[in-house]
Amino acid sequence: MPLIETLARMEAAAAGAARPLTTVRHRHLSDRPLVCVPLTTAGEAGAPLGALVGTDRERPLLLTVAQPRDRDLRFAFLAELADAVLPYLDGFADAVGHEERKETDPETGRKVTVQVELCADAPQLIVPSTAGAAYMRLLGRSTRFRRTAEQDPEAPYPAPPRVPLLGRWLTHLGERARVPGSCLLLPMTELLTRHWATGQSALEDQHLGALLAWIDPPDGHSGRTAAEHAESARDADGILRCPPAGPATDPAFDNTLLAPAMARYDAGVPGAAEELRELIGGQLRPTWDAVWRGYDLLRALPPGGHVADRWKRDRWSYTAHRDRVRAGEPPQPRRDDAVTAARKLASRETAQAQLDAQEALDDPLVMAGRRLAGEAFAGEVTAVEEAFSDGPRPMPRPLVTLRTTDTPLLTDGARLHRPLPDGKAQSAVFVAYGEGAAGSLTVRLTGGMGRGKVPAPGSVPEPGETVCWTLFEHAPRGGPQLPEPEDTPWTHGGPPASAPEGDTPDPTTPEDFL
Amino acid sequence: MTGAPWTSPAAPGPGGTEPFDPGAAATAATDAILHDTLHGTRPGVVVDSPPGAGKSTLVVRAARELAAAGHPLMIVAQTNAQVDDLVLRLAEKDPGLPVGRLHGSEAGTVDPALAALPEVRASAKIGDLAGMDVVVSTAAKWAHTKVEEGWRHAIVDEAYQMRSDTLLAVAGLFERALFVGDPGQLDPFSVVGAEQWAGLAYDPSASAVATLLAHNPDLPQHRLPVSWRLPASAAPLVSDAFYPFTRFRSGTGPGDRSLAFGTAGDGSGVDRVLDEAAASGWGLLELPARHTPRTDPEAVRAVALVVRRLLDRGTVATSERGPGPEPVTAARIAVGTAHRDQAAAVRAALAELGVGGVVVDTANRLQGREYDVTVVLHPLSGRPDATAFHLETGRLCVLASRHRHACVVVCRAGVAELLDEHPSTDPVQLGVTVKFPDGWEAHHAVLARLAEHRVGWRP
């Protein structure tokens, strides 16, 4: 944990209320997100128990499965979920703008500029917790290879028409959510813990109710007591007053209320299905409200400067998947091949580096954390000395001396970066610590001054100006070019087999195409 | 937990009581490796090398023999420093060998010493290096290099520190390769989660060798059986704690190396731990138990004082390399830490004591380097918890295996109890070979040994 977050947590613990970690909001929040609160059945992997889903906080759609072990009911649930989710996802597909992109012409091999569609906005699915996001991924994995009666008339257990498509979209959102800074699928607990530090452990922060209690305690309560109440207060029957955000349920609820109600349903008692709906809805509704409370808290923060840039990449991601679905491509394979896995990892590492840099540039409090960690320093310029590079065409390489109280981890010749007003970065190298005055150090500017023999106006800081240099790059580059999958080398098993994996059944349970 | 926990009668390799000729064992291993590299039928050869077992020497020799047999080759190393070091070693052994040093386009990446070598050509463009017998570069640069025709032979150095996805990017450049590395050092890592690929043979965040062997289990695997760096006092501990199933021996015997001081100790804890380390090869300077920030000021100062006294007391080292005692200068001493801020704090403390020229760095950056005496700030010193980072086997292994004579560890008391409170909790992933020994076990093994050389000190 970064030192500044440790300090914020200690302050929060001492004060009994959460402390902000940021001054701006670092994630895009849609004006009209789709919230989905799923619940799963204990002891039965991938058997949904119910969900609240919708874009209207006052009128969520309640979906329940009266007997989760009944696969017909499970499919009926998934079909209802598809009917609720797919229209929302599709709703962003047709409003498009146009962007220019460089592509390699397959005939000439030259790079040409082409016009491509980019959706003007993209869907955003918000779930309560990290486990909820993992559950979306699980639903995606378990449904995208299902066959409908239309696709395969011989299929013994055909899936309802739109379920496989739901699986493909959930898989796409789930994969995209692994990209740092992406916002197509967001767990509320992660959103809140990025912006506030509580006085409890990271594990306890997984409880949405307790997390919100620290950030926004009810009047007259400290965050600590409110969090304790949210975590452990039980009613006379021993049922948690604040149900867990799921997808796992409270075992006391399962044993005391859910199991008897299901037994009544199984026995055919009239009204048992309605009773179950009521029960499950009662467990879901507090979490639904909590997600929207978190949404409101985050919406109150102004967005960071680079948030729209990152959201644009999410829009690209959405547009690309829309195109794949429209082109009739098969569902995502069960496993990535070697090249795809390496490409994904490389792009996520780049995204992480960019996210870290952009958050610091957008937010002085985040930058303060980097300064505390020795990865950046700010100070007042005390002197600027004109200097030039060697070589046939001398270029300006001014020496800037500044005084700082930060303690950066500088090594000789360390590269430094500083944002310029036009958004570009200026590069420099560390020269030496100053003699005498503590905290004095000199850097040599190496870029961002234009191409002339005289630095462009405003590109060299003036004495008295406060500047902030970072040891990290502001727009880190991506990884190396990887071979095409069909050129996978012998070290990685050679090219992957061409048979689409979705068509091969599971070796132990042939009825499964998981 | 006491003593060496590893008793594996089936453990292959040197052991037992039969007379052991380290030179002959090492030569036999090298000959077998070179035979497989030059005449083998499989496209790859993997060589495991414990610390200081002559890995670089092997790479240089293999490169020269391949070149002499008329096979131009490419060499992949992981850092610019490693590449420069290899080029210098190649030129030293064979000044007439044409060597290309492929480098990045940024200025200052190449060691200026290379410019003085007549047969070494450095360039950022592979076209400029056509026809050279040997071309050396980093994996990162190779990954961006495109050639019409690849190489028939390659050597991949520090292959266990290379990530699988990096190998994927460069493997198209060669047909066959010799992979050399130390399996006990730090594994490659990723700053983002890669759990979704755990268990796949080509997990991009795994080490290059793990992927290579998963897909090609029949490749010949060799190992170098003798550490020429580690003294007789250190090899058994490092071998037992970190290489329990592929043991190695030290190339020198118990009496071959010694440390001596020009002046007697002043009785302080620092001097006593130095005396202990000179006598036994290990020293543990134990500070009172306390939870501290990472840059524990007392421990950092203790590290700096140990270095200061080591220099002040006129330390001399006797080894098989020279006829008489050689002074242990600042350049022959290194300080190892777990974190960069700790290294920075130690550097500042050393500057305060007027010490310059001593290398202070993290385990990651000390990999592959060698010194007479090392002073280590224990990764778990003063910590309230033991995370996977601090428990990583490779980190401790690197820190405990950089020295030719002695290693002094500075640590807060209470690490054994800390370990007992924090057993490893890494999730077990299907299909992933469990790394063995785990860091927890290795830490206990090293601590048990260090406890025999403990000097308590209250700053």
Interface residues (C-beta under 8 A of the other chain):
Chain A: R178 P180 R335 D336 D337 A338 V339 A341 A342 K344 L345 A346 R348 E349 A351 Q352 A353 A373 G374 T407 L409 G413 G479 P480 Q481 L482 P483 D487 T488 P489 W490 T491 H492 G493
Chain B: P43 G44 G108 A140 A143 H144 S164 D165 T166 L167 L168 A169 A171 G172 S190 V191 V192 G193 A194 Q196 W197 L200 A201 Y202 D203 P204 S205 A208 T211 L212 H215 N216 R340 D341 A344
